[in-house]
Amino acid sequence: MVTRALKIVSAVACGLMASACSDTRLPTSIADLMPGAKKDATMQTAGQIPPPVQRDWPSVTEDLNNNRADGWGLIAMPEMERYLNGLLAKIKRTAGVPDYPGTVHITADTALAASSSAAGNIYISQYWISVVESEDEIFAVLAHEFGHVYLNHYAANNVKTAGEAGAALTTLAWTYANKRASATQWSGVDNIFVVQALGTRALFPAWERTQEEQADLFGATISLKNGYSYPEGFKTFLERIGAYDKQAKERQKQLRAMQTAADRDKSVKDASAQSIKLPSFGGALPSMGSQAGTINALADALSAGTNKEIDVKGTMGGAAFDTQHLIEDQVGTAVEALQETHGDAAEREADLRKAVEPLLGTDMPDARVQPWTNARKQGSTPTILAHYALVPKAQDLQAQRRYAEAASIVQTIASGPTANDGLPLYMLANLSNLSAPGRPDATIAILRRNQSARERSWQVQVNLATRMVAAHDKPGAQTLMQQQFDAFSRAPLPWVSMISFYRQNGDTKTAKDMATNCAVAHPDYRVPCQTAAQTPAESKTADKSSGMGHIHEILDKWIGTSTSK
């Protein structure tokens, strides 16, 4: 349901990702997920579904493994998945394509997010599951997402653009997080916006308004053909995303206030005890109104940075805080901007109601509340939803630097059916580091639990391997990475991390060989894979030619994100 298309050139992505350009560059273009597609279909009138178009389907399995490696990955909710896939089967039958590939999967995303893929899979966040109130509404969500698949929007749309922004943001965050886990620091990530950015998903399409409207029209037609309520279904669905966008902005504002107050207090106290050196910037970053603007301004601010250092002491500690937050605050702004993915929901609903009015009649069916209520009570579903519902409270406490209280809540989140999930375990390990830095064994033990999860998190596995290297277990870390690479069936996204891992740890030959193999197995990832294999000297040459060298130098001095050796 993403409506905003981002136009981000590689130089801008480099400016945000810092060491990502020399160490872990993600694709300058996320792969066009629909090779061989010929054309899309068009909804002309409500109630009339166009015939399906011929297409070459990508691998459903590869698409699923790629999404497992994206963001915090997927959550195993077998009972809910069976229920949702039953609804999807009904949608396919109504559309006359019961044999279309693809199934429904639930992501660990804590935002109101849903997407589909060219392979036919549908990905819906656990947060959606937690807030929907009827089968009519969840059916509308699935029907809308399947509309993008049926209408073959992947054949006409530049799928890669939204993913570039997500890839750039999450790469910056994980580069920073892994650096904090290195042998020289062994500390946690204290900025809550960076922690939020760690879960940013790159594999989502950037639909245009007309395509969203087409998917709305298709989904509403399918819903009405199945006797679902329009007011309780599509109308509520669109109203919910409109309300969520406003609520998400307000929540980020509250988090920002808590984080700012806690960080300023700590900065002043630290400055009273010692001198702080930091690079000086030419000016403050402006507030942004779009994802592309946020990343552009961040790159420009970094380019304007100088090597001049200033001393900050005593009551001037606030100056150190203000300078440090020039970037950390913009990470928060970027997270907010990337969450603004739904467009004007009120306008969409008004247009849709006008189009389907002739089909509504005067006798509106009642909402199907009980089937949905029963589905959410099945098996481990209610416990999983209850645990993830505690994440915002833990984030609030971390933003206020109340680490022990936050850890107590996260202990609950990381228990029962979610005991080994990626997001809860990373939060627990991170809070452990913040409370007691320098305890590698305890942190490694926490992250290892993810290997027992039904749905593992690729990013947690990479972070675990980084910590193992820092704890002087490089052979074990290499074995772990190879095992997890195979466990994720060598899907496209993990290749860049694998190549970068080998190069960073001195095995340039393996990195170069993998880059060559990557170009053959996944041609769309050729450039990022080859870049990840570059030696420091090769990276510096590339930086000079692209003008990014100064940006990397400033970031390296300031927050130490560069991992070049």
C-alpha positions as CSV (number, residue, x, y, z in Angstrom):
1,M,0.0,0.0,0.0
2,V,2.9,2.3,-0.6
3,T,2.1,5.4,-2.6
4,R,5.2,7.6,-2.5
5,A,7.8,6.8,-5.2
6,L,11.3,7.9,-4.2
7,K,14.0,9.0,-6.7
8,I,17.3,8.4,-5.0
9,V,20.5,8.3,-6.9
10,S,23.5,6.2,-5.7
11,A,25.5,9.2,-4.5
12,V,22.7,10.2,-2.2
13,A,22.4,6.6,-0.8
14,C,26.1,6.6,-0.2
15,G,25.8,9.9,1.7
16,L,23.4,8.2,4.1
17,M,24.9,4.8,4.3
18,A,28.5,6.0,5.1
19,S,30.5,2.8,5.2
20,A,27.9,1.0,3.2
21,C,29.5,2.5,0.1
22,S,32.8,0.9,1.0
23,D,31.6,-2.1,3.0
24,T,28.0,-3.2,2.6
25,R,26.4,-1.4,-0.3
26,L,23.0,-2.7,-1.0
27,P,21.7,-2.7,-4.6
28,T,21.6,0.7,-6.4
29,S,18.4,-0.9,-7.7
30,I,16.5,-3.5,-5.8
31,A,15.8,-6.2,-8.3
32,D,12.9,-5.9,-10.7
33,L,10.9,-8.7,-9.2
34,M,8.9,-9.5,-12.3
35,P,11.2,-10.6,-15.2
36,G,9.3,-11.5,-18.3
37,A,6.1,-9.6,-17.5
38,K,4.3,-8.3,-20.5
39,K,1.6,-5.8,-19.4
40,D,-0.8,-5.0,-16.7
41,A,-4.6,-5.2,-16.5
42,T,-6.9,-2.3,-15.9
43,M,-10.1,-2.1,-13.8
44,Q,-12.6,-0.1,-16.0
45,T,-15.7,-0.4,-13.9
46,A,-16.6,-1.5,-10.3
47,G,-17.9,-5.0,-10.4
48,Q,-16.2,-6.0,-13.6
49,I,-12.8,-7.8,-13.3
50,P,-10.6,-7.7,-16.4
51,P,-9.3,-11.1,-17.6
52,P,-5.9,-12.1,-16.2
53,V,-2.8,-11.3,-18.2
54,Q,-0.1,-13.8,-19.1
55,R,3.1,-13.6,-17.2
56,D,6.3,-15.4,-16.2
57,W,6.1,-15.9,-12.4
58,P,9.3,-15.4,-10.3
59,S,10.2,-18.1,-7.8
60,V,7.8,-18.1,-4.9
61,T,10.4,-19.7,-2.7
62,E,13.2,-17.2,-3.5
63,D,10.8,-14.4,-2.9
64,L,9.8,-15.8,0.5
65,N,13.5,-16.3,1.5
66,N,14.3,-12.8,0.4
67,N,11.6,-11.4,2.6
68,R,12.7,-13.6,5.5
69,A,16.0,-11.7,5.2
70,D,14.4,-8.3,5.1
71,G,13.9,-6.1,8.1
72,W,13.2,-8.2,11.3
73,G,11.9,-11.0,9.0
74,L,8.8,-13.0,9.5
75,I,6.9,-14.3,12.5
76,A,5.6,-17.9,12.8
77,M,1.9,-17.7,13.5
78,P,0.6,-21.0,12.0
79,E,-3.0,-20.8,13.1
80,M,-3.4,-17.2,11.8
81,E,-1.6,-18.0,8.6
82,R,-4.0,-20.9,7.9
83,Y,-7.0,-18.6,8.5
84,L,-5.6,-15.8,6.2
85,N,-4.6,-18.2,3.5
86,G,-8.2,-19.6,3.6
87,L,-9.4,-16.0,2.8
88,L,-6.8,-15.6,0.1
89,A,-8.0,-18.8,-1.5
90,K,-11.5,-17.3,-1.5
91,I,-10.2,-14.2,-3.2
92,K,-8.4,-16.2,-5.9
93,R,-11.5,-18.3,-6.6
94,T,-13.7,-15.2,-6.9
95,A,-11.1,-13.6,-9.3
96,G,-11.2,-16.9,-11.4
97,V,-7.5,-17.7,-10.8
98,P,-7.5,-20.4,-8.0
99,D,-4.2,-21.7,-9.1
100,Y,-2.2,-18.5,-8.9
101,P,0.9,-18.9,-6.7
102,G,1.6,-17.2,-3.4
103,T,0.6,-17.4,0.2
104,V,0.1,-15.0,3.1
105,H,3.0,-14.4,5.6
106,I,3.2,-12.3,8.8
107,T,6.1,-9.9,9.3
108,A,7.6,-8.7,12.6
109,D,7.0,-5.1,11.5
110,T,5.6,-3.0,14.3
111,A,4.0,-0.5,11.9
112,L,0.8,-0.7,9.9
113,A,2.3,-2.3,6.8
114,A,1.2,-4.7,4.1
115,S,2.6,-5.5,0.7
116,S,2.5,-8.1,-2.0
117,S,5.2,-9.4,-4.4
118,A,5.4,-10.2,-8.1
119,A,5.6,-13.9,-7.0
120,G,2.1,-13.6,-5.5
121,N,3.1,-13.7,-1.8
122,I,1.4,-11.3,0.5
123,Y,3.2,-9.9,3.6
124,I,1.2,-8.3,6.4
125,S,2.6,-7.0,9.7
126,Q,1.6,-8.4,13.0
127,Y,0.5,-4.9,13.9
128,W,-2.2,-5.1,11.3
129,I,-3.4,-8.3,12.8
130,S,-3.6,-6.7,16.2
131,V,-5.8,-3.7,15.2
132,V,-8.2,-5.1,12.7
133,E,-11.7,-5.6,14.1
134,S,-13.6,-7.8,11.6
135,E,-13.1,-10.3,8.9
136,D,-14.6,-7.7,6.5
137,E,-11.6,-5.5,7.1
138,I,-8.8,-8.1,6.9
139,F,-10.4,-9.4,3.8
140,A,-10.2,-5.9,2.3
141,V,-6.5,-5.7,3.2
142,L,-5.8,-9.0,1.5
143,A,-8.0,-8.3,-1.5
144,H,-6.3,-4.9,-2.1
145,E,-2.8,-6.5,-2.0
146,F,-3.9,-9.3,-4.3
147,G,-5.2,-6.7,-6.6
148,H,-1.6,-5.5,-7.2
149,V,-0.7,-9.1,-8.1
150,Y,-3.8,-9.8,-10.3
151,L,-3.5,-6.5,-12.2
152,N,0.2,-7.2,-12.7
153,H,1.3,-3.8,-11.5
154,Y,4.9,-5.1,-11.2
155,A,5.1,-5.1,-15.0
156,A,4.6,-1.3,-15.3
157,N,5.9,0.1,-12.0
158,N,9.5,0.9,-11.0
159,V,9.4,-1.4,-8.0
160,K,13.0,-0.6,-6.9
161,T,12.6,3.1,-5.8
162,A,10.9,2.6,-2.4
163,G,13.3,-0.1,-1.6
164,E,16.4,2.1,-2.1
165,A,15.3,4.4,0.7
166,G,14.6,1.5,3.0
167,A,17.9,-0.2,2.1
168,A,19.9,2.9,2.7
169,L,18.3,3.6,6.1
170,T,18.6,0.1,7.4
171,T,22.1,-0.3,6.2
172,L,23.2,2.9,8.0
173,A,21.5,1.6,11.2
174,W,23.0,-1.9,11.1
175,T,26.5,-0.5,10.2
176,Y,26.3,1.6,13.3
177,A,24.9,-1.2,15.4
178,N,27.5,-3.7,14.3
179,K,30.2,-1.1,15.0
180,R,28.9,-0.7,18.5
181,A,29.2,-4.4,18.9
182,S,32.9,-4.5,17.9
183,A,35.8,-5.4,20.1
184,T,36.6,-1.8,20.7
185,Q,33.2,-0.8,22.1
186,W,30.9,-3.7,23.2
187,S,28.2,-1.2,23.9
188,G,24.6,-1.0,22.9
189,V,22.7,1.3,20.5
190,D,21.1,3.9,22.8
191,N,19.2,6.0,20.2
192,I,15.7,4.6,19.8
193,F,15.4,5.9,16.3
194,V,18.4,3.9,15.2
195,V,16.9,0.8,16.8
196,Q,13.6,1.5,14.9
197,A,15.6,1.9,11.7
198,L,17.1,-1.5,12.1
199,G,13.8,-3.0,11.1
200,T,13.2,-1.0,8.0
201,R,12.1,-3.2,5.1
202,A,13.6,-2.7,1.7
203,L,11.4,-5.1,-0.3
204,F,8.2,-3.1,-0.8
205,P,6.8,-1.5,-4.0
206,A,6.3,2.2,-4.5
207,W,2.9,2.4,-6.0
208,E,1.5,5.4,-7.8
209,R,-1.9,6.9,-6.8
210,T,-3.6,5.4,-9.9
211,Q,-2.3,1.9,-9.1
212,E,-3.5,2.2,-5.5
213,E,-6.9,3.2,-6.7
214,Q,-7.0,0.3,-9.2
215,A,-6.1,-2.1,-6.4
216,D,-8.8,-0.5,-4.2
217,L,-11.4,-0.9,-7.0
218,F,-10.4,-4.6,-7.6
219,G,-10.4,-5.4,-3.9
220,A,-13.7,-3.8,-3.2
221,T,-15.3,-5.6,-6.1
222,I,-14.0,-9.0,-4.8
223,S,-15.2,-8.1,-1.3
224,L,-18.7,-7.1,-2.4
225,K,-19.0,-10.3,-4.5
226,N,-18.3,-12.3,-1.3
227,G,-21.0,-10.4,0.6
228,Y,-18.7,-8.4,2.9
229,S,-19.8,-5.0,4.3
230,Y,-18.3,-2.0,2.6
231,P,-18.5,0.3,5.6
232,E,-17.0,-2.3,7.9
233,G,-14.5,-3.5,5.3
234,F,-12.9,-1.2,2.8
235,K,-14.2,2.0,4.4
236,T,-12.8,1.0,7.8
237,F,-9.6,-0.3,6.2
238,L,-8.9,3.1,4.5
239,E,-10.0,5.1,7.5
240,R,-7.6,3.1,9.7
241,I,-4.6,3.8,7.6
242,G,-5.4,7.5,7.6
243,A,-5.8,7.6,11.4
244,Y,-2.6,5.5,11.8
245,D,-0.5,8.0,9.8
246,K,-1.5,10.8,12.2
247,Q,-1.0,8.6,15.3
248,A,2.4,7.4,14.1
249,K,3.6,11.0,13.7
250,E,2.4,11.9,17.2
251,R,4.1,8.9,18.7
252,Q,7.4,9.7,17.0
253,K,7.1,13.3,18.3
254,Q,6.6,12.0,21.8
255,L,9.6,9.6,21.5
256,R,11.7,12.4,20.2
257,A,10.9,14.5,23.2
258,M,11.7,11.7,25.6
259,Q,15.0,10.8,23.8
260,T,16.0,14.4,23.6
261,A,15.5,15.2,27.3
262,A,17.3,12.1,28.4
263,D,20.3,12.5,26.0
264,R,20.7,16.2,26.7
265,D,20.9,15.5,30.5
266,K,23.5,12.8,30.0
267,S,25.5,14.9,27.6
268,V,25.7,17.8,30.1
269,K,26.7,15.4,32.9
270,D,29.4,13.8,30.7
271,A,30.8,17.1,29.6
272,S,31.1,18.2,33.3
273,A,33.5,15.3,33.8
274,Q,35.6,15.4,30.7
275,S,36.4,17.3,27.5
276,I,34.5,16.1,24.4
277,K,35.9,16.4,20.9
278,L,33.7,16.4,17.9
279,P,33.7,17.6,14.3
280,S,32.1,20.9,13.5
281,F,29.4,21.2,10.9
282,G,28.5,24.3,8.8
283,G,24.9,24.4,10.0
284,A,21.9,22.6,11.3
285,L,19.9,20.2,9.2
286,P,16.6,21.5,8.1
287,S,13.4,19.6,8.8
288,M,12.3,17.5,5.8
289,G,8.9,16.9,4.2
290,S,9.7,13.7,2.2
291,Q,11.9,10.7,2.3
292,A,14.0,11.8,-0.6
293,G,14.4,15.3,1.0
294,T,15.6,13.8,4.3
295,I,18.3,11.7,2.7
296,N,19.4,14.5,0.4
297,A,19.7,17.0,3.2
298,L,21.7,14.5,5.3
299,A,24.2,14.0,2.5
300,D,24.5,17.7,2.0
301,A,25.1,18.4,5.7
302,L,27.8,15.7,5.8
303,S,29.4,17.2,2.7
304,A,29.6,20.6,4.4
305,G,31.2,19.1,7.5
306,T,34.8,20.2,8.3
307,N,37.7,18.5,10.1
308,K,37.9,21.2,12.6
309,E,37.5,20.0,16.2
310,I,36.0,21.9,19.1
311,D,36.3,21.3,22.8
312,V,33.1,21.2,24.8
313,K,33.3,21.2,28.6
314,G,31.1,21.8,31.7
315,T,27.9,23.6,31.1
316,M,28.5,23.6,27.3
317,G,27.8,19.9,27.2
318,G,24.5,20.7,25.4
319,A,26.5,21.8,22.4
320,A,28.0,18.4,22.0
321,F,24.5,16.9,22.3
322,D,23.1,19.3,19.6
323,T,25.9,18.4,17.2
324,Q,25.6,14.7,17.7
325,H,21.9,14.8,17.1
326,L,22.2,16.4,13.7
327,I,22.4,12.9,12.3
328,E,20.6,10.8,14.9
329,D,17.6,13.2,14.7
330,Q,17.6,12.8,10.9
331,V,17.5,9.1,11.2
332,G,14.3,9.6,13.2
333,T,13.0,11.9,10.6
334,A,13.8,9.3,7.9
335,V,11.9,6.6,9.8
336,E,8.9,8.9,10.1
337,A,9.0,9.7,6.4
338,L,9.3,6.0,5.3
339,Q,6.2,5.3,7.4
340,E,4.2,7.8,5.4
341,T,3.3,5.2,2.8
342,H,-0.4,5.3,2.5
343,G,-1.2,8.5,0.6
344,D,-4.4,10.4,1.3
345,A,-6.7,7.6,2.6
346,A,-9.7,9.9,2.9
347,E,-9.5,10.9,-0.8
348,R,-9.1,7.3,-1.8
349,E,-12.1,6.2,0.2
350,A,-14.3,9.0,-1.2
351,D,-13.3,8.1,-4.8
352,L,-13.8,4.4,-4.1
353,R,-17.3,4.9,-2.5
354,K,-18.4,6.9,-5.6
355,A,-17.2,4.1,-7.9
356,V,-18.9,1.2,-6.0
357,E,-22.1,3.1,-5.0
358,P,-24.2,1.3,-7.7
359,L,-23.2,-2.0,-6.2
360,L,-24.0,-1.3,-2.6
361,G,-27.8,-1.2,-2.6
362,T,-29.8,-0.3,0.5
363,D,-29.5,-3.5,2.6
364,M,-25.9,-3.5,4.0
365,P,-24.7,-6.8,5.5
366,D,-23.5,-6.9,9.1
367,A,-19.8,-7.1,9.9
368,R,-18.4,-10.6,10.3
369,V,-16.8,-10.0,13.7
370,Q,-17.1,-13.4,15.3
371,P,-15.0,-15.4,12.8
372,W,-12.2,-12.8,13.2
373,T,-12.4,-12.8,16.9
374,N,-12.3,-16.6,16.9
375,A,-9.2,-16.6,14.6
376,R,-7.3,-14.3,16.9
377,K,-8.0,-16.6,19.8
378,Q,-6.5,-19.7,18.2
379,G,-3.3,-21.3,19.4
380,S,-0.3,-19.0,20.2
381,T,-1.8,-16.0,18.2
382,P,-3.1,-14.0,21.2
383,T,0.1,-14.4,23.2
384,I,2.3,-13.4,20.2
385,L,0.1,-10.3,19.6
386,A,0.2,-9.4,23.3
387,H,4.0,-9.6,23.4
388,Y,4.6,-7.5,20.4
389,A,2.1,-4.9,21.7
390,L,4.6,-4.3,24.6
391,V,7.3,-3.1,22.2
392,P,6.3,0.6,22.2
393,K,6.3,0.6,26.0
394,A,9.8,-0.8,26.1
395,Q,10.9,1.7,23.4
396,D,9.5,4.6,25.6
397,L,11.6,3.4,28.5
398,Q,14.8,3.0,26.5
399,A,14.3,6.5,25.0
400,Q,14.3,7.8,28.6
401,R,17.4,5.7,29.5
402,R,15.5,3.6,31.9
403,Y,17.2,0.5,30.7
404,A,16.5,-1.9,33.6
405,E,12.7,-1.2,33.4
406,A,12.8,-1.6,29.6
407,A,14.7,-4.9,30.0
408,S,12.1,-6.2,32.4
409,I,9.4,-5.7,29.8
410,V,11.5,-7.1,27.0
411,Q,12.0,-10.3,29.1
412,T,8.3,-10.8,28.7
413,I,8.4,-10.0,25.0
414,A,11.2,-12.5,24.5
415,S,9.3,-15.4,26.2
416,G,6.8,-18.1,25.3
417,P,6.1,-18.3,21.5
418,T,8.2,-15.2,20.9
419,A,11.2,-16.3,23.0
420,N,13.4,-16.7,20.0
421,D,12.1,-14.1,17.6
422,G,14.6,-11.7,16.1
423,L,13.2,-8.3,17.3
424,P,12.7,-9.3,21.0
425,L,16.1,-10.9,21.2
426,Y,17.9,-7.9,19.6
427,M,16.1,-5.6,22.0
428,L,17.1,-7.8,25.0
429,A,20.8,-8.1,23.9
430,N,21.0,-4.4,23.2
431,L,19.5,-3.4,26.6
432,S,21.9,-5.9,28.2
433,N,24.8,-4.0,26.6
434,L,23.4,-0.7,27.6
435,S,23.0,-1.8,31.2
436,A,26.3,-3.6,31.5
437,P,28.7,-2.9,28.6
438,G,31.5,-5.4,28.0
439,R,29.7,-8.7,28.6
440,P,30.1,-10.5,25.3
441,D,29.3,-14.0,26.4
442,A,25.8,-13.0,27.8
443,T,24.9,-11.0,24.7
444,I,26.1,-13.8,22.3
445,A,24.0,-16.3,24.3
446,I,20.9,-14.2,23.9
447,L,21.3,-13.8,20.1
448,R,22.1,-17.5,19.6
449,R,18.5,-18.3,20.7
450,N,17.3,-16.9,17.3
451,Q,18.7,-20.1,15.7
452,S,15.9,-22.0,17.4
453,A,13.2,-19.8,16.0
454,R,10.9,-21.2,13.3
455,E,11.5,-17.9,11.5
456,R,15.1,-16.7,11.9
457,S,16.2,-13.1,11.4
458,W,19.1,-12.7,9.0
459,Q,20.2,-9.4,10.5
460,V,20.4,-10.9,14.0
461,Q,22.6,-13.7,12.6
462,V,25.0,-11.1,11.0
463,N,25.1,-9.1,14.3
464,L,25.8,-12.3,16.2
465,A,28.7,-13.2,13.9
466,T,30.1,-9.7,14.3
467,R,30.0,-10.2,18.1
468,M,31.7,-13.6,17.8
469,V,34.6,-12.1,15.8
470,A,34.9,-9.4,18.5
471,A,35.0,-12.1,21.1
472,H,38.0,-13.7,19.2
473,D,35.9,-16.5,17.7
474,K,36.5,-15.7,14.0
475,P,36.3,-19.4,12.8
476,G,33.1,-19.9,14.6
477,A,31.7,-16.7,13.2
478,Q,32.6,-17.7,9.6
479,T,30.9,-21.1,10.1
480,L,27.8,-19.4,11.5
481,M,27.5,-17.1,8.5
482,Q,27.9,-19.9,6.0
483,Q,25.3,-22.0,7.8
484,Q,22.8,-19.1,7.9
485,F,23.5,-18.2,4.3
486,D,22.5,-21.7,3.4
487,A,19.5,-21.7,5.8
488,F,18.2,-18.6,3.9
489,S,18.8,-20.6,0.6
490,R,21.3,-18.0,-0.6
491,A,18.5,-15.6,-1.4
492,P,19.6,-12.3,-3.1
493,L,19.6,-9.9,-0.1
494,P,22.0,-11.9,2.1
495,W,24.8,-12.0,-0.5
496,V,26.0,-8.5,0.1
497,S,26.3,-9.0,3.8
498,M,28.2,-12.3,3.3
499,I,30.7,-10.7,0.9
500,S,31.2,-7.7,3.2
501,F,31.7,-10.0,6.2
502,Y,34.5,-11.9,4.5
503,R,36.2,-8.8,3.2
504,Q,36.0,-7.0,6.5
505,N,37.6,-10.0,8.2
506,G,40.6,-10.3,5.9
507,D,39.4,-13.0,3.4
508,T,39.5,-10.8,0.3
509,K,39.8,-13.8,-2.1
510,T,36.6,-15.4,-0.8
511,A,34.8,-12.0,-1.0
512,K,35.9,-11.5,-4.6
513,D,34.9,-15.0,-5.6
514,M,31.5,-14.6,-4.0
515,A,31.0,-11.3,-5.8
516,T,31.7,-13.0,-9.1
517,N,29.2,-15.8,-8.2
518,C,26.6,-13.2,-7.1
519,A,26.8,-11.5,-10.4
520,V,25.9,-14.8,-12.1
521,A,23.2,-16.0,-9.7
522,H,21.6,-12.6,-9.2
523,P,22.6,-10.2,-12.0
524,D,20.6,-7.3,-10.6
525,Y,22.8,-7.4,-7.5
526,R,26.1,-7.4,-9.5
527,V,27.2,-3.9,-8.6
528,P,26.5,-4.0,-4.8
529,C,28.1,-7.4,-4.5
530,Q,31.2,-6.3,-6.4
531,T,31.4,-3.1,-4.3
532,A,31.1,-5.1,-1.1
533,A,34.2,-7.0,-2.1
534,Q,36.3,-3.9,-2.7
535,T,39.5,-3.5,-0.7
536,P,39.9,-0.2,1.3
537,A,42.2,1.1,-1.4
538,E,39.7,0.3,-4.1
539,S,36.9,1.9,-2.0
540,K,38.9,5.1,-1.6
541,T,39.4,5.4,-5.3
542,A,35.7,4.9,-5.8
543,D,35.0,7.5,-3.1
544,K,37.2,10.1,-4.8
545,S,35.6,9.5,-8.2
546,S,32.1,9.9,-6.6
547,G,33.0,12.7,-4.2
548,M,31.9,10.7,-1.2
549,G,35.3,10.4,0.5
550,H,34.9,13.5,2.6
551,I,31.5,12.3,3.9
552,H,33.0,9.0,5.0
553,E,35.9,10.8,6.7
554,I,33.5,13.0,8.7
555,L,31.3,10.1,9.8
556,D,34.3,8.0,10.7
557,K,35.6,10.7,13.0
558,W,32.2,11.3,14.5
559,I,30.4,8.1,15.1
560,G,32.9,5.6,13.8
561,T,30.6,3.9,11.3
562,S,33.4,3.0,8.9
563,T,34.6,-0.6,9.3
564,S,37.3,-0.4,6.6
565,K,40.6,-2.1,7.5
